[in-house]
Each structure stands twice: as structure tokens, then as C-alpha cells.
């Protein structure tokens, strides 16, 4: 297991090619799940956990790993299943989401696979708002479920979407009466977090569930005037999305004359130097790590006022 992620820092060539690598794991039972390797810092045998009084029931305890204290979340329990048993024989996936590090308790970890985002599909219709799925794919003729980790974390540690009065009360210098702000994110929780953080600007907001959906909607709007920037003031896009990731979406926008003037802000729970390099590579205007409402609203305000 120690060597499973040894080459994770060499995998950056996948970024921007609409590809990703998934770490496959299981909870209780045969069902496979996947998590993007770029979110993962380390995989290790579950260490001894320290219990905390009045902890969230989905948090099995805390672990002290390499000088850092990390909460360990039982992914099975957090998604409505039964608790994982015999945790001393299980594994934790140390991952970074939204500027914080968590440990996810899983029953077993299998392997890493290389896959195209086009093979990652939205959850089947009918899964409902209570579902913890953000996407699905097929591996070895079996369904792999990709969990909406942002939803799980928000239920355990809700994030504020309040923007400071100083930012929200600073006027926008330009006329936005005929424009909207576009948000593209496959996580319903993340979409609504961004939406609530930006509603104070009083500008209409439109939503897309992934990059392909966003590109389709933007292309339709562009046909009305020949330039989508006449209708859309700004696009805020996640990077990890089924069918088409945010990097590919940005490249498609910047290479289309009807869309190229649109400002694109990439807003993602991914972190690392490679993200900043990709901002220049695909032509995005900005990159912001999730989720700080003041930082996001400040960046939106800056680009709305930009020439």
C-alpha cells in the first residue's frame, strides 16, 4: 500500500486532457467507489483512533499522523450505511478538500485507474436530492460510484456562505442589468454555496451541472448576439466534473470566437502548483481554492469591474 501513491506528483500531465485517475475503494460490501487521486495525500492502515466527547456520530475519532491531528470520517456511516467494523484491519484515505485535511475510513483500497472524464457520467435520474452520488462510471463491467464528498463534509461541518458587508456593499461600476453570472459545478451543495455567496450582488445567476452542460448553455446564449459576454458577465467553474472537466471547458470557451471574451474563474477543492500552471495553459482568468465566501465574492467583484 505504501507505494500506491508514490507517483502521484508525476500525474499532472493528465490535467487539462479531460482525464483523471481514480483511487478505487470499498466500504461495506462489494460496491466500488472512487476518489480523484489529486485529492489524496496518503493511504495507510488505520492507526489507533482517539475518541472525542460529543463528536459527530460519523467521525470515528482523531488520528495523529505526521505531526497533524486529523478527523477520521466513516464514509459508510456518513452516506447512510452501517458503520465499518474491525477498523484496525481497514484503511484511511488522507485527502484534502476545501483547504482542510480529513481522513476517510474505508474497508479496503484496491488500485488506481486512468480514465477519461467523458466516461464519468452524472448520477442516474431519480437518485434524488438525498443521494450522495456526484457521478458514476464503469470499471471491469461494474458500476463505480463517485461520492459527493463536499456534501458529506458540509453535513458534518457546515460552511458559512456569508459575505462581509464591506465586500457586498462595494458597488459594481458597470451596468449588469442585462447580464448574469454562470456557475458550473457537479455538486449540488457546492453550486448552492457559490450561489448564496453571490446573491448579494443582485445579479441573476444561472447554473450548470457540469462542463458539457455549461458549454451547451453558453453556446445557445452566444447565438443570440454573437458574443456570450453580452449576456454573461462571468463564469465560475469547478474543475472536477463528469463528461467535461473545468480545464477542458475553459479551453473550449477560449478557442470559440463567440465565447472567448467571457471571463472564467476556476473554483475548486483541488490544490497544488499544477492548478496555477493550468490557469495559464487553458486561458482561465483566475483560480480560487474552495471555499472562502469573501475571497470568492472579492474575485467576482474584481472581474465584474474589469475592463
N, C-alpha and C positions, 0 to 999 in steps of 0.2 A: 504493500500500500504506500510505503514511503516514496517510491519512485513514480507513483501515478501522476503527480502534477509537476515532476521535475522540469518539464519543458514548457510550463505554462507561459513563461515570459518570452518564449520563442514563437508563440502562436499569433502574434499580432498581424502577420501577413494575411490572416483570414478577414480582418476587419476591413470593411469597405468593399468586399467582394460578395456581399449578401450571404456570407457563410458564417457558421459558428461551430463551436464544439460543445457538446453536451456531456456532462458527467451523469451517468445513469445510476440510479439507486432504487432501493425498495424500502417500504415502510413495513406494514403488516400484510402478509400475503404475497401473491405473485405479481401484482401490478407494478410496472416500472414507472419511475418518474425521472425527470431530467432537470438539471440546472446548468446555466451557462458557465463554462469554465472560467470566463473572465471575472465572474463574481466570487470565485473560490480562491481562498488563500492557502488552505491546507485541508487534508483529510487525515484523521487519526483515530485510533482506537479510543473509545470513550474513556476518559480519565475519571477518577473519583470526583463526584459532584458534591458540592456543599449546598445543603438545603437552606432556604431563606424563609423567615416567617412572613406570612401574608403575601407570599409571591403569587403571581398569576398562575392559575392551575395548569397552563400549558408550558410553563417554564419549570423544567425538572430540577434545576439548580444552577449553580455557577461553577465554572471551571477556571483554574489559574493556569494559563498557557503562555509560555514565553514572556513572563512578566506582565501579562494583561489579564484582567478579570472579565470573563465572557459569560453572558447568559446563554444557557443551553435550552432550546425550544424543542419540544417533542412535536415533530411535524405531523405525525399521525393524529395525535390528540387535537392539535390546533386546526386540523381540517375535518374534524367531526368523527374521526375514527377512535379506536381504543388505544390506550397507552401502549407504547413499545415496552416489551418485557425484557428481563435479563440484560439490562443496559451495559453491563460490564463486557458483554460479548458483541456489543453494537459499535457504531461509528458516529463521530460527529463531523459534519462538514462546516468548516470555519469559512464564513462568507461575509463580504462587505456589501451592505445595502444602505443607501441613503445616508452616507457619511458615518455609519456606525458598523461595528463588527458583531456578529452573532454566531452562535453555534447551533446547527440544526441536527438534532438527534435522529438518526435513521437506522434501520435494521441492518442493511448491508449496502455496500458500494460495489458496482460492477466494473465499468470501464468507461473510457471516453470515446465518443464517436464524433466524426466530422460530418456535418450536414448542411444543406443549403436552406436558407430562410424560406425559400419558396416551398419547401417540404414541411415547414411548420405552419399548421393551419389553425384558425380560430376555433374555439370550442364549438361543439355541435350546438345548433339552435335547440333551445328547450332546456339547456342546463340551468338557466335561471340566474337571478342576481345573487343567490346564496352560494353558487358554485365557487370553488377555489381554483378553478382552472383558468389559465390565461391563454393556453394553446395546447395543441396535441400534434403528435407526429407518429410515424410508423417505423419501427425498427425490428428486423427479423420477423416481419409479418405480425407483430404485436403492437398494440397501442401503447405509446409513451405519453404520459400526462405531464405537462409543464405547469407548475403551480404558480398562482398569483401571490408571490412572496410579499409584495407590497401591501396586499390586502391583509395577509396574515399578520404582518408586523403592525399594521395600523390598528388591528383589533386588540393586539396585546399592548402596544404603546402608541396610542393615538397621537397624530402630529397636528400641531396648530396650523391653520391656514390664514391666521390673522396677519394683516399687513399694517405696519406702523402708520400713524396719521401723517407723519412727515412725508412719507413717500406718496401715499394715496391722495393727499391733498395738494401735491405739486401739480400745477396744470400742465396739460398736454398742449404744446404750442400750435399743433396742426389741427385742421378740421378732419375729424374722424367720423363724421355723421353718416357717410356713405360706405364705411368700411367695417370689417370685422377682424377679430383675432381668431386664428385657427389653432386648434390643439389636436395633436395626433399621439395617441398612447393606447396600447392594448389593454392596460389595466384600468378597469372602471374606477377604482379607488384613486389612482394617480390622475386620471382625467379630471375627476371631480375636485381633487386637491388643487390642481392648477386653476381650474375654472373658478373656484371660490376665492382663490388668492387674487384673481384679476378682475373679478366682478365690480370692484370699487371704481375702476376706471370708467365704467358706464359705456363700454364699447361692446357691441354684440359679439358673442362667442359661438363658434361652430366647432363641432367635434368630429374626429375620425378615429376608427378603432385600430388602424394600422397604416403602414406606409402606402400600401396599394390603394386603400380606401381614400386616403388623403390626396394622393396624386390624381385619382379619378375625379374627386370633388373639385379640386383646384383647376383641373383641365376644363371642366364644364363651366366654371366661373370665368375662366380666361376667354372662352369663346364669345362671351357677351360683349367684351370691349377690345379684345386682342391683347390685353395686358392684365394679368391677375392682380397686380399691385393696385389697380384702380378699385378693386373690390376687397382685397385682403391686406391689412396693414402689416401682419406679422404671422409667421408660422412658428409654433413651439412644438418640437417633435421629440419623442422618446427615440432611443437608438434601437433597443431590442424589441422588435415587433414581428409577428408572423407574416409570412408572404413577402414582405419587403421591409428591410430594416431602415433605420433613420439615415444612415450614411448613403445608402442607395437612393432613397427618396430625395435627399439633398442633391446628389449628383444629377438625378433626373430633372429636378427643378432648374438647376443652374445651367443645364445643357438645352433647355427648351426656351426659345426666344419669348414665348408668351408668359413664361413663369419666372424667368431669370432675375427679374428685378425684386422679387419677393425676398424679404429678409427672413433668414432661417436661424432659429436658436435651437440648438440641440440640448435637451434637458434629460439627464439620465442618471440612474443609480450606478452605472458603471463608473469606474475611476481609473486613473493611471495616466502616464505620459502619452501613451498611444492615442488616447482620446483627443488630446490637444493637437497632436500632429495631424489627426484625421480632419479636424476642423478646416485646416488649410487645404488638405488634399482634395476634399469634396466640395469646398467652397462655402461651407457654412459661415455665417456671420458671427456666431458666438457659441460658447459651450458653458453650460451651468450644471453642476452636480446637484442631484436631488437631495433634500428638499428643504429649501430655506425661503419662505414666502417673501421676505423683504428683499433678498438677493434676486429672486426671480422677478418680482414686480419692479425693482430698480432697473434691471436689464431691459425689461419690456418698455419701461418709460424712456430709457435712453434710445432705444431703436425706433420708438414711435416718433421721437423728436428729431431723429437723424435726417440729414439731407438725402 
